[in-house]
């Protein structure tokens, strides 16, 4: 599944992240455990939590990130 | 209000130690810079506040060093304007790097630290925001981190001036170049270091953490936005009216004006010269009354509200919340920050767009700000002019402004080639702003306003007094009659607003105060002033940033739009009222 399809409060491990320099620099990479905080309406971004950081990722980009749900 | 220095890179006074202050965006570099140098560069709680670099001298026991505040970057790939500046800075040589690390986001911050180690420059580290880390239950073993990095690490809370003195002293001690860490995988290495030096305790989620989450969830974020907007309006409009009515107007009307009028009338006999000084547009009267008694309270309260929001970290959350709407006009949501800055002054707003990435985005933001965003001084003038007559008239003018921003944004998004880049934004910690830092910031902004506004305001009023008292205004009024009277349905003397509006935006509004206008005429005059030309400082910045062609195109669009919208609004309102 892609990250944008993720459910709120569910944890995911990122499997395949696109090669985007800012995404990489901000530390969003394969193997990272994230949880979905919320999604913004009318095509807005998804907000994920990585440890104690909150990161907003554009819908178009989040649709390219594959992720696997974890318990 | 040019808050940012731009000097040629590599400027290096002889014999002075050159220190680069570097780090990820929004880790508090500019606050540390201000604390170490005693200077006042602009700071805020969001990324990209430092769009160029600042330099200042650090003094300690008779020694001095040149400290350079480099824009915040995540790495050294030179993929953004800020990274280009940073790489150029490093290549032009330095005696020491001070790398600032955010104690709440250590793992991510270490990537840049590893990048910097590849340069053979002595480096020391500052672990800032350690108070916020503690609040979040994060404790970092500074000694162990120092061992890992093979360099000194200083713990600071820059906004509270904690740890700054020891840091300052260490800048003047010798620091040898240390060999770079051998790293196979930087992600693994940063993870390993962070896990070993960090202890995380479970802490009860505090109010600010809860509020942070409420601000970004649409169901709670939108009501919070409405509350913030209403509170901001209440403080600026209500508070400003109160300050004016209770303190400033009585001081000016009861003491200053009678004193100045009596003084001049006692010295200078009845003449055109005396009228230029204390007549209808008397320069000695209006130069105090307009900026200080009528506009200053609103400007002051705007900056109180704005600086609070800026330092709290609320604005990036608002950007995330508004991203969907902003996409419709071709902009990622974080462009809301230069927009809101534009309601203060367009100059820092235009400079702030340097952090926003593509030229396409910059042109859209800058055009919309120049066309339809009134600056704080003009807002003050609108509240004075319209707020006293009808709050609906004031709301109507702002409605026209928002509508134009939306329509012009949709149009520019279609006309300009290319796509907006996707939004990737790390949200800063939501903080309760530090009172001292906030007061200083407001004071700096007020000083800027007074210095920037006073000379053009004085010259503008002098010109108005001269034109009115010599009768020249009558001739100009007759010349502009078809436009001002025929099309805009304003009195002939309203031509004065068009002349003064060239100097400053609020000066296109203030002369209307002195005329006995109907509500429709007040609205028409305000709509024309809203769109009219960008002020001289804005025009100069547009030329510097985008060249003459685009600056002229923006100025021409605003000029044509001012008369088109003024005329249409006048016709429609006269039909229904």
Interface residues (C-beta under 8 A of the other chain):
Chain A: X20 X21 X22 X23 X25 X26 X27 X28 X29 X37 X38 X40 X41 X42 X43 X44 X45 X47 X51 X52 X53 X54 X55 X56 X57 X58 X60 X61
Chain B: X74 X75 X77 X79 X104 X105 X107 X108 X111 X136 X138 X187 X212 X213 X216 X217 X218 X320 X321 X323 X324 X325 X327 X332 X333 X422 X423 X424 X425 X426 X427
